[in-house]
Amino acid sequence: MSELVSEQDLARARSDAAFRQQLLVDNLERLLEALNQMRKANDISPESARQIREGVDLAVELADRLQEAARGLDPQAA
């Protein structure tokens, strides 16, 4: 999934739980890949460090939502 999420994807995710779950998985993978590339950069500026921290916070939130949905605690979590 190399493209950004479209409005059509978001509309489908609202009504299709399996699609919503996969959309979260795909975007979590994309986020982790971007964070890893930033982490490997030789020159990490204060702004990059802030973005990495924010990205890590978002990755944790996405992972928590995926786990909750997998356990059936919150079917609208995604």
N, CA, C and O of each residue as an XYZ file, in Angstrom:
312
protein
N       0.840     -1.171      0.000
C       0.000      0.000      0.000
C       0.888      1.238      0.000
O       1.233      1.746      1.067
N       1.256      1.724     -1.160
C       2.185      2.829     -1.251
C       1.493      4.176     -1.352
O       2.140      5.204     -1.145
N       0.210      4.211     -1.660
C      -0.514      5.464     -1.774
C      -1.082      5.862     -0.421
O      -1.253      5.041      0.480
N      -1.368      7.154     -0.316
C      -2.041      7.619      0.887
C      -3.466      7.089      0.899
O      -3.988      6.668     -0.133
N      -4.076      7.110      2.040
C      -5.446      6.627      2.189
C      -6.390      7.621      1.522
O      -6.314      8.825      1.765
N      -7.262      7.112      0.696
C      -8.210      7.974     -0.023
C      -9.498      8.136      0.780
O      -9.750      7.400      1.734
N     -10.299      9.105      0.379
C     -11.611      9.302      0.991
C     -12.478      8.059      0.795
O     -13.269      7.693      1.664
N     -12.314      7.425     -0.354
C     -13.064      6.205     -0.647
C     -12.668      5.090      0.324
O     -13.525      4.349      0.806
N     -11.367      4.974      0.609
C     -10.896      3.982      1.582
C     -11.497      4.251      2.958
O     -11.941      3.329      3.641
N     -11.507      5.514      3.357
C     -12.055      5.864      4.668
C     -13.541      5.546      4.754
O     -14.019      5.047      5.773
N     -14.265      5.836      3.683
C     -15.697      5.531      3.662
C     -15.918      4.030      3.775
O     -16.800      3.590      4.512
N     -15.137      3.249      3.062
C     -15.281      1.792      3.128
C     -14.905      1.276      4.523
O     -15.547      0.366      5.049
N     -13.873      1.856      5.108
C     -13.426      1.420      6.434
C     -14.497      1.633      7.497
O     -14.557      0.895      8.481
N     -15.335      2.635      7.299
C     -16.403      2.909      8.270
C     -17.445      1.797      8.310
O     -18.096      1.583      9.333
N     -17.600      1.092      7.194
C     -18.651      0.076      7.142
C     -18.134     -1.356      7.018
O     -18.923     -2.297      7.094
N     -16.841     -1.539      6.831
C     -16.262     -2.869      6.610
C     -15.142     -3.102      7.628
O     -14.022     -2.620      7.459
N     -15.464     -3.842      8.679
C     -14.508     -4.047      9.774
C     -13.224     -4.735      9.324
O     -12.141     -4.375      9.785
N     -13.324     -5.708      8.441
C     -12.122     -6.414      7.973
C     -11.232     -5.469      7.168
O     -10.010     -5.483      7.314
N     -11.843     -4.659      6.328
C     -11.076     -3.682      5.546
C     -10.427     -2.663      6.476
O      -9.269     -2.293      6.284
N     -11.174     -2.207      7.485
C     -10.660     -1.239      8.455
C      -9.440     -1.807      9.169
O      -8.436     -1.118      9.345
N      -9.536     -3.067      9.578
C      -8.426     -3.727     10.271
C      -7.195     -3.788      9.363
O      -6.086     -3.485      9.803
N      -7.385     -4.177      8.105
C      -6.260     -4.277      7.178
C      -5.674     -2.905      6.875
O      -4.461     -2.772      6.710
N      -6.512     -1.897      6.800
C      -6.044     -0.535      6.570
C      -5.142     -0.092      7.719
O      -4.104      0.531      7.493
N      -5.532     -0.411      8.943
C      -4.694     -0.096     10.099
C      -3.372     -0.843     10.050
O      -2.317     -0.262     10.304
N      -3.424     -2.118      9.727
C      -2.197     -2.924      9.643
C      -1.258     -2.339      8.596
O      -0.069     -2.151      8.852
N      -1.799     -2.053      7.416
C      -0.975     -1.513      6.332
C      -0.326     -0.189      6.724
O       0.852      0.040      6.449
N      -1.097      0.670      7.361
C      -0.567      1.973      7.728
C       0.392      1.899      8.912
O       1.320      2.703      9.000
N       0.189      0.966      9.810
C       1.151      0.757     10.888
C       2.482      0.293     10.305
O       3.540      0.765     10.720
N       2.433     -0.622      9.353
C       3.664     -1.083      8.705
C       4.368      0.070      7.994
O       5.590      0.197      8.066
N       3.589      0.912      7.305
C       4.174      2.066      6.606
C       4.830      3.018      7.601
O       5.927      3.519      7.356
N       4.157      3.267      8.720
C       4.699      4.151      9.745
C       5.987      3.588     10.337
O       6.967      4.315     10.502
N       5.989      2.303     10.656
C       7.191      1.692     11.228
C       8.363      1.741     10.254
O       9.505      1.961     10.659
N       8.081      1.536      8.981
C       9.129      1.611      7.963
C       9.715      3.029      7.898
O      10.933      3.198      7.838
N       8.849      4.035      7.910
C       9.313      5.420      7.865
C      10.119      5.770      9.117
O      11.144      6.446      9.032
N       9.654      5.309     10.273
C      10.392      5.570     11.510
C      11.764      4.912     11.485
O      12.747      5.495     11.940
N      11.825      3.711     10.959
C      13.106      3.017     10.874
C      14.072      3.762      9.946
O      15.259      3.881     10.252
N      13.573      4.256      8.828
C      14.423      5.021      7.914
C      14.920      6.300      8.580
O      16.084      6.670      8.423
N      14.050      6.973      9.319
C      14.461      8.191     10.018
C      15.499      7.878     11.088
O      16.460      8.625     11.273
N      15.298      6.782     11.780
C      16.223      6.394     12.849
C      17.613      6.109     12.297
O      18.618      6.405     12.943
N      17.665      5.533     11.099
C      18.948      5.176     10.488
C      19.675      6.371      9.869
O      20.846      6.258      9.505
N      19.006      7.495      9.749
C      19.622      8.681      9.147
C      20.826      9.113      9.972
O      20.807      9.050     11.202
N      21.866      9.549      9.285
C      23.093      9.957      9.967
C      22.930     11.254     10.745
O      23.540     11.425     11.801
N      22.120     12.158     10.239
C      21.971     13.470     10.852
C      20.540     13.637     11.337
O      19.651     13.981     10.558
N      20.320     13.396     12.616
C      18.979     13.534     13.176
C      18.898     14.892     13.871
O      19.528     15.121     14.903
N      18.116     15.771     13.286
C      17.923     17.106     13.844
C      16.937     17.024     15.012
O      16.258     16.011     15.182
N      16.859     18.081     15.808
C      15.861     18.099     16.881
C      14.435     17.918     16.336
O      13.601     17.271     16.970
N      14.167     18.490     15.168
C      12.847     18.340     14.558
C      12.595     16.880     14.176
O      11.499     16.361     14.386
N      13.609     16.221     13.617
C      13.471     14.801     13.265
C      13.257     13.955     14.509
O      12.450     13.026     14.501
N      13.971     14.269     15.568
C      13.810     13.527     16.824
C      12.388     13.686     17.358
O      11.797     12.727     17.854
N      11.839     14.901     17.257
C      10.460     15.147     17.699
C       9.480     14.343     16.847
O       8.532     13.754     17.368
N       9.715     14.322     15.530
C       8.840     13.563     14.638
C       8.916     12.065     14.926
O       7.905     11.366     14.857
N      10.095     11.580     15.245
C      10.253     10.159     15.584
C       9.463      9.846     16.855
O       8.765      8.835     16.921
N       9.574     10.709     17.856
C       8.814     10.479     19.107
C       7.316     10.473     18.834
O       6.598      9.614     19.346
N       6.840     11.420     18.036
C       5.413     11.462     17.700
C       5.003     10.221     16.916
O       3.925      9.670     17.139
N       5.860      9.782     16.002
C       5.566      8.587     15.219
C       5.501      7.345     16.085
O       4.651      6.480     15.876
N       6.391      7.254     17.053
C       6.381      6.111     17.965
C       5.098      6.115     18.793
O       4.481      5.068     18.991
N       4.697      7.287     19.275
C       3.440      7.385     20.029
C       2.263      6.927     19.168
O       1.397      6.191     19.641
N       2.231      7.355     17.925
C       1.152      6.964     17.020
C       1.197      5.460     16.740
O       0.152      4.811     16.694
N       2.390      4.905     16.553
C       2.523      3.468     16.303
C       1.987      2.662     17.484
O       1.317      1.647     17.294
N       2.281      3.110     18.691
C       1.778      2.421     19.884
C       0.255      2.497     19.928
O      -0.407      1.510     20.249
N      -0.303      3.663     19.605
C      -1.766      3.808     19.605
C      -2.402      2.893     18.555
O      -3.405      2.234     18.830
N      -1.823      2.853     17.363
C      -2.355      1.965     16.322
C      -2.266      0.508     16.745
O      -3.218     -0.249     16.554
N      -1.138      0.105     17.314
C      -0.968     -1.276     17.765
C      -1.983     -1.619     18.849
O      -2.543     -2.715     18.852
N      -2.221     -0.690     19.768
C      -3.225     -0.922     20.814
C      -4.613     -1.113     20.208
O      -5.357     -1.999     20.628
N      -4.959     -0.293     19.232
C      -6.267     -0.423     18.583
C      -6.389     -1.763     17.864
O      -7.441     -2.400     17.902
N      -5.326     -2.181     17.218
C      -5.351     -3.469     16.525
C      -5.528     -4.614     17.514
O      -6.287     -5.547     17.255
N      -4.838     -4.548     18.635
C      -4.959     -5.596     19.643
C      -6.361     -5.619     20.241
O      -6.926     -6.693     20.448
N      -6.928     -4.447     20.520
C      -8.282     -4.393     21.066
C      -9.288     -4.977     20.075
O     -10.180     -5.736     20.454
N      -9.134     -4.616     18.816
C     -10.050     -5.129     17.793
C      -9.895     -6.641     17.652
O     -10.885     -7.348     17.464
N      -8.665     -7.140     17.741
C      -8.418     -8.574     17.609
C      -9.044     -9.345     18.768
O      -9.495    -10.478     18.599
N      -9.068     -8.724     19.938
C      -9.679     -9.374     21.105
C     -11.191     -9.181     21.118
O     -11.889     -9.755     21.954
N     -11.687     -8.378     20.199
C     -13.130     -8.155     20.124
C     -13.647     -7.170     21.146
O     -14.851     -7.107     21.393
N     -12.749     -6.393     21.749
C     -13.174     -5.445     22.777
C     -13.807     -4.202     22.189
O     -14.706     -3.613     22.787
N     -13.338     -3.802     21.012
C     -13.821     -2.562     20.438
C     -13.855     -2.690     18.919
O     -12.877     -2.340     18.260
N     -14.944     -3.177     18.349
C     -15.006     -3.388     16.905
C     -14.905     -2.095     16.103
O     -14.614     -2.151     14.908
N     -15.133     -0.941     16.710
C     -15.011      0.342     16.000
C     -13.648      0.977     16.221
O     -13.441      2.121     15.817
N     -12.713      0.277     16.847
C     -11.410      0.858     17.199
C     -10.611      1.251     15.987
O      -9.822      2.194     16.044
N     -10.797      0.547     14.891
C      -9.958      0.826     13.729
C     -10.452      1.993     12.923
O      -9.845      2.346     11.912
